[in-house]
Amino acid sequence: MSGPNGMLYGGDEIGALVFDPGHHSLRVGYAQEDTPKADIPAVVGVGPATHIPEPEEKVPDGNITQSATKTGELRYYIDVTELHVPRPGMEVQTYMKDGQIDNWDLFEKMLDYCYSKVIRSPSEHHPALFTEAVWTMRPAREKLAELLFEKYQAPAFFLVKNAVLAAFANGKSTALVVDAGASQTSAVPVIDGYALVSAAVRSPVGGDHLVAQAKNLLNSMHIQMLPLYSIQSKEVIRERERARYTLKTLPAGLTLSWQQYMLKRQYEDFCHCVAQVSETPYDERTAASVPFIHYEFPGGYHQDFGPERFKLTECLFEQNLGAAHLAVAAAAACEAEARPALWGGVVACGGGAGAAGWPERLARDLAARAPSSHRIKSHAAPAPAERRFAAWIGGSILASIGSFQQMWISSQEYDEGGKGQLERKCP
């Protein structure tokens, strides 16, 4: 299928874009590349446009959506360079809810930013492939198509379930995809490139739950987590010695939502550096024999963490909410003849699966729970980043395949057939 001037979509001369919106971040980049160009936190700072940066702040003004000049209007701050500056009255809001886009005005600001600052090219030049959660409702899908064709004038558009793309990224068209995300963990059977929505299961235990557990752990150890932005300077101290630091004078009127967001980033960093999944269910003696990991907090306090880093991740593998339980339930909801192929292709993906030891633990738990008649084979990309970006990578592969080019919904088809095209072409 060719574009308005005879150019092939997704060919060498037209760069198709792949967008993968999630609860933690939005991944965006060109098809045919192996990693996204940007990984933007899925939140937008909304504040009054009255704040003029002091000369010593050196805020690069280029990244702010310059939509507001008059006082009383709102200004939107997107991506870490803008979000992480303490600004009075800036609220942090997310546009995602329950795995799908909920606040369309904020999401529009996010897309404006993607096109102007990340892609740096007009949206009418690029076909756009979006990933979506398996349980995305029809109105949300139609709204997305309408936004891309009518506001951004995209030449072509396509929607694919993220589980299907994660399977493609691992070289499979039939797979049982276990996705450990920020807000939830899900298991979705994919058969011949189609996700079985009726058999998909999910639980609310994800990366955010792990962060909450880390918070409890540090509180119980009486370790204070100070946000990075509040510290002016710190002194070098011995291990487990009391931290000595000086605090910055911060502007008044910092909102609670922004402070909580910044603290959460800090706890996420702690989980990322310290948390590890043990291959067998938690056992204090085994965990204590593994080398400890050292971590320094923003205030300068530092210590070694041992068994508690394994204990922390046990919440991800609870009896009836854990990843293995979901996989077993999803496979059981499929027809008997499809199960051997699903068990032979269990794919682990998502940001949560990037934790050290996570795929191995999933494989072990599945071996213990799954029916003994099936041969179980689980796959996870070797690099944590590849597991995290699995859906995006699948989209990048799909949008650059020659035979996929006839699948796009072109703007012409959309003008003729309207939103009905979505159900027909993107099941």
C-alpha positions as CSV (number, residue, x, y, z in Angstrom):
1,M,0.0,0.0,0.0
2,S,1.5,3.3,-0.9
3,G,1.1,6.8,0.5
4,P,-0.2,10.0,-1.2
5,N,2.8,10.4,-3.4
6,G,3.4,6.8,-4.2
7,M,5.9,6.1,-1.3
8,L,5.6,2.9,0.6
9,Y,4.7,3.2,4.2
10,G,7.4,1.9,6.5
11,G,9.7,1.6,3.5
12,D,13.2,3.0,3.7
13,E,12.1,6.6,2.9
14,I,9.2,6.8,5.3
15,G,10.0,6.2,8.9
16,A,7.0,4.6,10.7
17,L,6.8,5.5,14.4
18,V,6.1,3.1,17.2
19,F,4.4,4.3,20.4
20,D,4.2,2.1,23.4
21,P,2.2,3.8,26.2
22,G,2.4,2.3,29.7
23,H,1.8,3.2,33.3
24,H,5.4,3.9,34.1
25,S,6.6,5.5,30.9
26,L,5.8,6.0,27.2
27,R,8.3,4.5,24.8
28,V,8.6,6.1,21.3
29,G,10.9,5.7,18.4
30,Y,11.3,4.8,14.7
31,A,10.4,1.4,13.4
32,Q,13.5,-0.7,12.3
33,E,15.5,0.5,15.2
34,D,16.3,-1.9,18.1
35,T,15.6,0.5,21.0
36,P,13.1,3.4,21.5
37,K,14.4,6.9,20.9
38,A,12.9,8.1,24.1
39,D,11.5,6.6,27.3
40,I,9.4,9.4,28.9
41,P,7.8,9.1,32.3
42,A,4.0,8.7,31.9
43,V,3.2,11.8,33.9
44,V,2.8,15.5,33.1
45,G,3.5,18.4,35.4
46,V,0.8,21.0,35.2
47,G,1.5,24.4,36.8
48,P,0.9,28.0,36.5
49,A,3.0,29.7,33.8
50,T,4.1,32.4,36.2
51,H,7.4,30.8,37.3
52,I,10.4,32.6,35.8
53,P,13.6,30.6,36.3
54,E,16.4,32.4,38.2
55,P,19.6,32.7,36.3
56,E,21.4,30.1,38.4
57,E,18.7,27.5,37.5
58,K,19.6,27.3,33.9
59,V,16.4,25.7,32.7
60,P,16.6,24.7,29.0
61,D,13.5,26.5,27.8
62,G,13.3,24.4,24.6
63,N,11.7,21.5,26.3
64,I,8.7,23.3,27.7
65,T,5.5,23.2,25.7
66,Q,5.3,26.9,25.1
67,S,1.6,27.1,25.1
68,A,1.1,29.5,27.9
69,T,2.4,33.0,28.1
70,K,-0.3,35.0,29.8
71,T,-0.6,34.6,33.6
72,G,-3.4,32.4,34.9
73,E,-2.9,30.0,32.0
74,L,-1.4,26.5,32.6
75,R,1.9,25.3,31.4
76,Y,2.8,21.6,30.8
77,Y,6.1,20.2,31.9
78,I,7.1,16.9,30.3
79,D,10.2,14.5,30.6
80,V,12.7,14.4,33.4
81,T,14.6,17.7,32.6
82,E,11.4,19.6,33.1
83,L,9.6,17.5,35.7
84,H,12.4,17.2,38.2
85,V,12.8,21.0,38.7
86,P,11.1,22.1,42.0
87,R,8.4,24.6,40.8
88,P,5.7,26.1,43.1
89,G,2.2,25.0,42.3
90,M,3.1,22.3,39.7
91,E,0.9,19.3,40.1
92,V,2.0,15.9,38.7
93,Q,-0.8,14.1,36.9
94,T,-0.9,10.8,34.9
95,Y,-2.9,10.2,31.8
96,M,-3.1,6.4,32.3
97,K,-5.7,4.5,34.2
98,D,-6.2,0.7,34.4
99,G,-3.8,0.0,31.5
100,Q,-5.4,2.5,29.1
101,I,-5.3,6.2,28.3
102,D,-7.8,8.1,30.4
103,N,-6.9,11.8,30.3
104,W,-6.8,12.7,26.6
105,D,-5.9,16.3,27.1
106,L,-2.7,15.4,28.9
107,F,-2.0,12.6,26.4
108,E,-2.3,15.1,23.6
109,K,0.3,17.3,25.3
110,M,2.6,14.2,25.5
111,L,2.2,13.5,21.8
112,D,2.9,17.1,21.0
113,Y,6.1,16.8,22.9
114,C,7.0,13.5,21.2
115,Y,6.6,15.0,17.7
116,S,8.3,18.3,18.4
117,K,11.2,17.3,20.7
118,V,11.8,13.6,20.2
119,I,11.0,12.9,16.6
120,R,11.5,16.5,15.5
121,S,9.5,16.0,12.4
122,P,5.9,16.8,11.4
123,S,3.4,14.2,12.3
124,E,1.9,14.1,8.8
125,H,5.0,12.4,7.5
126,H,5.0,9.3,9.7
127,P,2.6,6.4,9.9
128,A,2.0,5.6,13.6
129,L,1.8,2.2,15.2
130,F,0.4,2.1,18.7
131,T,0.4,-0.7,21.2
132,E,-2.6,-1.2,23.5
133,A,-3.5,-3.3,26.5
134,V,-5.5,-6.4,25.9
135,W,-8.5,-5.0,27.8
136,T,-8.6,-1.6,26.1
137,M,-12.3,-0.6,25.5
138,R,-13.6,0.3,22.1
139,P,-14.3,4.0,22.8
140,A,-10.6,4.5,23.8
141,R,-9.3,2.8,20.7
142,E,-11.6,5.0,18.5
143,K,-10.6,8.1,20.3
144,L,-6.9,7.3,19.6
145,A,-7.6,6.8,15.9
146,E,-9.6,10.0,15.7
147,L,-6.8,11.9,17.5
148,L,-4.1,10.7,15.1
149,F,-6.0,11.1,11.9
150,E,-7.8,14.3,12.7
151,K,-5.4,16.3,14.8
152,Y,-2.0,14.9,13.8
153,Q,-3.0,14.1,10.2
154,A,-1.0,10.8,10.3
155,P,-0.8,9.2,6.8
156,A,-1.6,5.8,8.3
157,F,-2.3,4.2,11.7
158,F,-2.4,0.8,13.3
159,L,-3.2,-0.7,16.8
160,V,-1.8,-3.9,18.1
161,K,-2.1,-5.7,21.4
162,N,1.1,-5.4,23.4
163,A,1.1,-9.1,24.3
164,V,1.2,-10.0,20.5
165,L,4.2,-7.6,20.0
166,A,6.1,-9.0,23.0
167,A,5.6,-12.5,21.4
168,F,6.9,-11.2,18.1
169,A,9.9,-9.6,19.8
170,N,10.8,-13.1,21.0
171,G,10.3,-14.6,17.6
172,K,7.0,-16.3,18.3
173,S,3.5,-16.1,16.9
174,T,2.0,-18.4,19.5
175,A,3.1,-17.8,23.1
176,L,1.9,-17.4,26.6
177,V,3.0,-13.8,27.4
178,V,3.6,-13.0,31.1
179,D,4.0,-9.2,31.4
180,A,5.2,-7.7,34.6
181,G,4.2,-4.0,34.4
182,A,4.2,-1.1,36.8
183,S,0.5,-1.2,37.8
184,Q,-0.3,-4.9,37.1
185,T,1.0,-8.3,36.1
186,S,-0.8,-10.1,33.3
187,A,-0.8,-13.4,31.4
188,V,-2.2,-13.4,27.9
189,P,-2.3,-16.3,25.5
190,V,-1.4,-15.4,22.0
191,I,-2.3,-17.9,19.2
192,D,-1.1,-17.3,15.6
193,G,-0.6,-13.6,16.3
194,Y,-4.0,-13.0,17.9
195,A,-4.4,-12.3,21.6
196,L,-7.2,-14.4,23.3
197,V,-8.8,-11.6,25.2
198,S,-11.3,-14.0,26.9
199,A,-8.5,-16.0,28.5
200,A,-6.3,-13.1,29.6
201,V,-5.9,-12.7,33.4
202,R,-4.2,-10.0,35.5
203,S,-3.5,-9.1,39.0
204,P,-2.8,-5.6,40.6
205,V,0.6,-6.7,41.8
206,G,3.3,-4.9,39.8
207,G,6.3,-2.6,40.1
208,D,4.3,0.0,42.1
209,H,3.5,-2.7,44.6
210,L,7.2,-3.5,44.9
211,V,8.0,0.2,45.5
212,A,5.4,0.3,48.3
213,Q,7.0,-2.8,49.9
214,A,10.5,-1.1,49.6
215,K,9.0,1.9,51.5
216,N,7.7,-0.3,54.3
217,L,11.1,-2.1,54.5
218,L,13.1,1.1,54.8
219,N,10.6,2.5,57.4
220,S,10.9,-0.7,59.4
221,M,14.7,-0.4,59.3
222,H,14.4,3.3,60.3
223,I,16.2,4.5,57.2
224,Q,15.0,7.9,56.1
225,M,14.6,8.4,52.3
226,L,15.3,12.0,51.5
227,P,14.4,13.2,48.0
228,L,17.4,14.1,45.9
229,Y,16.3,17.6,45.1
230,S,16.3,18.6,48.8
231,I,20.0,18.0,49.5
232,Q,22.5,20.8,49.1
233,S,25.6,18.8,50.1
234,K,26.5,15.8,52.2
235,E,29.6,14.6,54.0
236,V,31.4,11.3,53.5
237,I,30.7,9.0,56.4
238,R,31.4,5.5,57.5
239,E,29.0,2.6,56.9
240,R,25.8,2.7,59.0
241,E,26.9,6.0,60.5
242,R,24.3,8.8,60.9
243,A,24.0,10.9,57.7
244,R,25.4,14.4,57.8
245,Y,24.0,16.7,55.2
246,T,22.8,20.3,54.6
247,L,19.3,20.9,53.1
248,K,18.6,23.2,50.2
249,T,16.2,26.1,50.7
250,L,13.3,25.1,48.4
251,P,10.7,27.4,46.9
252,A,7.4,27.5,49.0
253,G,4.3,25.9,47.6
254,L,5.7,22.6,46.2
255,T,2.7,20.4,45.7
256,L,2.2,17.1,47.5
257,S,1.8,15.2,44.2
258,W,5.2,16.4,42.9
259,Q,6.9,15.5,46.2
260,Q,5.4,12.1,46.2
261,Y,6.3,11.5,42.5
262,M,10.0,12.5,43.2
263,L,10.1,10.2,46.3
264,K,8.7,7.4,44.3
265,R,11.5,7.8,41.7
266,Q,13.9,7.5,44.6
267,Y,12.3,4.2,45.9
268,E,12.3,2.9,42.3
269,D,16.0,3.5,42.1
270,F,16.5,1.6,45.4
271,C,14.5,-1.3,44.0
272,H,16.4,-1.2,40.8
273,C,19.8,-1.4,42.5
274,V,19.0,-3.6,45.4
275,A,16.0,-5.9,44.9
276,Q,16.7,-9.4,43.5
277,V,14.5,-12.4,43.0
278,S,15.7,-15.7,44.5
279,E,15.3,-18.8,42.3
280,T,13.5,-20.7,45.1
281,P,10.9,-19.4,47.5
282,Y,12.5,-17.2,50.2
283,D,14.7,-18.9,52.7
284,E,16.8,-16.8,55.1
285,R,19.8,-19.2,55.2
286,T,20.1,-19.4,51.4
287,A,19.6,-15.7,51.0
288,A,22.2,-14.9,53.5
289,S,24.9,-16.9,51.6
290,V,24.6,-14.6,48.6
291,P,27.0,-11.6,48.5
292,F,25.5,-8.4,49.9
293,I,24.8,-5.3,47.9
294,H,25.9,-1.9,48.9
295,Y,23.5,1.1,48.5
296,E,24.0,4.8,49.3
297,F,21.0,6.9,50.0
298,P,20.7,10.5,48.8
299,G,21.4,11.9,52.3
300,G,24.8,10.1,52.4
301,Y,23.8,7.2,54.7
302,H,25.0,3.9,53.2
303,Q,24.9,0.2,54.2
304,D,24.9,-3.3,52.8
305,F,21.7,-5.1,52.1
306,G,21.6,-8.9,52.4
307,P,18.6,-11.3,52.8
308,E,16.1,-8.4,52.8
309,R,16.6,-7.8,49.1
310,F,15.2,-11.3,48.3
311,K,12.5,-10.9,50.9
312,L,11.4,-7.7,49.2
313,T,10.5,-9.3,45.9
314,E,8.6,-12.3,47.3
315,C,5.4,-10.2,47.0
316,L,5.6,-10.6,43.2
317,F,5.3,-14.4,43.5
318,E,2.4,-14.7,46.0
319,Q,0.4,-17.9,45.9
320,N,-2.7,-16.6,44.1
321,L,-1.6,-13.2,42.7
322,G,1.9,-14.1,41.4
323,A,3.0,-14.4,37.8
324,A,3.1,-18.2,37.8
325,H,-0.5,-18.5,39.1
326,L,-1.7,-16.1,36.4
327,A,0.1,-18.1,33.6
328,V,-1.5,-21.3,34.8
329,A,-5.0,-19.7,34.9
330,A,-4.6,-18.2,31.4
331,A,-3.5,-21.5,29.9
332,A,-6.3,-23.3,31.6
333,A,-8.8,-20.9,30.0
334,C,-7.7,-21.9,26.5
335,E,-8.7,-25.0,24.5
336,A,-6.9,-28.2,25.3
337,E,-5.3,-28.6,21.9
338,A,-3.7,-25.1,22.1
339,R,-2.1,-25.7,25.5
340,P,1.0,-27.6,24.4
341,A,2.1,-24.8,22.1
342,L,1.4,-22.2,24.8
343,W,3.4,-24.0,27.5
344,G,6.2,-24.5,24.9
345,G,6.5,-20.7,24.5
346,V,6.1,-18.8,27.7
347,V,7.5,-15.3,27.2
348,A,8.5,-13.1,30.1
349,C,8.5,-9.3,29.5
350,G,7.8,-6.0,31.1
351,G,9.8,-3.7,33.4
352,G,9.2,-6.0,36.4
353,A,10.8,-8.9,34.5
354,G,14.0,-6.9,34.3
355,A,14.7,-7.6,37.9
356,A,17.6,-10.0,38.4
357,G,16.4,-13.6,38.7
358,W,12.8,-12.9,37.8
359,P,12.6,-15.1,34.6
360,E,14.4,-18.0,36.4
361,R,12.0,-17.8,39.3
362,L,9.0,-17.8,36.9
363,A,10.3,-20.8,35.1
364,R,10.8,-22.7,38.4
365,D,7.3,-21.8,39.7
366,L,5.7,-22.8,36.4
367,A,7.5,-26.2,36.4
368,A,6.1,-26.8,39.9
369,R,2.5,-25.7,39.0
370,A,1.9,-26.6,35.4
371,P,0.5,-29.9,34.3
372,S,3.2,-32.5,34.0
373,S,2.0,-33.8,30.6
374,H,3.3,-30.6,28.9
375,R,6.9,-29.6,28.2
376,I,7.5,-26.2,29.5
377,K,9.9,-23.8,27.8
378,S,10.1,-20.2,28.9
379,H,11.9,-17.4,27.0
380,A,13.1,-14.1,28.2
381,A,15.4,-11.7,26.4
382,P,18.9,-11.8,28.0
383,A,19.1,-8.0,28.6
384,P,16.7,-6.4,31.1
385,A,16.2,-3.5,28.7
386,E,15.0,-5.9,26.0
387,R,12.5,-7.4,28.4
388,R,11.3,-4.0,29.4
389,F,10.9,-2.7,25.8
390,A,9.6,-6.0,24.4
391,A,6.3,-4.6,23.2
392,W,8.1,-1.7,21.6
393,I,10.7,-3.9,19.9
394,G,7.9,-6.1,18.6
395,G,6.2,-3.1,17.1
396,S,9.4,-1.9,15.5
397,I,9.9,-5.4,13.9
398,L,6.2,-5.5,12.7
399,A,6.1,-2.0,11.2
400,S,9.2,-2.6,9.2
401,I,8.1,-5.9,7.6
402,G,7.3,-5.7,3.9
403,S,4.2,-7.8,4.1
404,F,2.8,-5.7,6.9
405,Q,2.6,-2.6,4.7
406,Q,-0.8,-3.5,3.3
407,M,-2.2,-3.7,6.9
408,W,-2.0,0.0,7.8
409,I,-5.3,1.9,8.0
410,S,-4.6,4.8,5.7
411,S,-6.0,8.3,6.2
412,Q,-7.9,7.7,3.0
413,E,-9.6,4.6,4.3
414,Y,-10.3,6.4,7.5
415,D,-12.0,9.2,5.7
416,E,-14.1,6.7,3.7
417,G,-14.9,4.1,6.4
418,G,-14.5,6.1,9.6
419,K,-13.9,4.3,12.9
420,G,-15.4,1.1,11.7
421,Q,-12.1,0.4,10.0
422,L,-10.5,-0.2,13.4
423,E,-12.6,-3.2,14.2
424,R,-12.1,-4.6,10.7
425,K,-8.3,-4.2,10.4
426,C,-7.1,-4.2,14.1
427,P,-9.0,-6.9,15.8
